[in-house]
Amino acid sequence: MPSREEVDDVLQRVGLAAISYYPEIHIDEPDYTVDTDVDWCLEPVTDLTDEQRAPLREAVGLAITNPTAHRYALFQTLLELAPADS
């Protein structure tokens, strides 16, 4: 389970990635992939199983490309992974 600090770090990274993302980014940066940003956002949480990581990867990717529509789902996914005492 990620610590509160790790969860906060993921949320901050997603926020930065979402601010930097725009639909035409592939035109300006042909090598850009959302997966690269998702990998960077998930660096703080290294102790997740593949089963835990898969829905989190999806939630992070969606929150980067459309934060208004998907930020609550990301928060819920992270909340499910966080320790109960945090």
N, C-alpha and C positions, 0 to 999 in steps of 0.2 A: 504494500500500500504506500502510495506517495505521502510525504509529509505535507503539512499546510504550506510550508515554504516552497516546496516543489510545485504544488498546485498553483500558488500565486505566481511563480515564475512562468509556468506554462501559460496562464492567462495573460500575463504581460507580454509574452512573446507573440501570442496570437493577436493581441491588440496591435502590436507593431507591424506584424505581417499584414494584417487587414488594412491598416492605414496605407501601407505601401502598394497594396494590390489594386489594380484597375483592369477592366476587361480587355483592354488593348495592350496589356503589358507584353504579350508575345510578339507584337510588332516591334516594340522598342527594345525588347530583350529576348531575342529568339531562343536563347538557351534556358529561359525561365521555365520552371515547373512548380506547380503548387506543392508537389511531393517534396521538393527540396525545402520549402518553407515549413511544411508539416514536420519533416525530420528535425529541423532546427527547433521548432516549438516543443517537440517531445524530448529533446535532449535531457532536460532535468529529471524526467521520470524513467529511470533505467531498470527498475525492479518490477516491471509489469510483465505478466504472461502474454503470450500472443493473443489469447482469448480476451484479455483486458485491453490490450493495445489496439485491436482492430476497430471496435466502435469509437474509441478515442481518436484514432487517426481520421476516421470518417467525419466525426464531429468537428475536429480542428480544421480540416480542409473546407468543410461547408462554412464554418465561421470566418475563415479567411476570405472566401469569395463572396459571402453575403452575410455579414455580421448581424444586420438587423433581424434577419429571418432566423438565424441559427445560434445566436449567442446563448439563449436560454437552454437549448439542448446541450450545448457544450458545457455549460455550468452544471447541469444535472448529471452529465456523464462523469465529470470530475468529482462532483459531490459523492457519487456512488463509490468512487475509488478511494476517497479520503478517509482517514481514520475517524472513528466515531467521536473521539475526544477533541477533534480540531474544529 
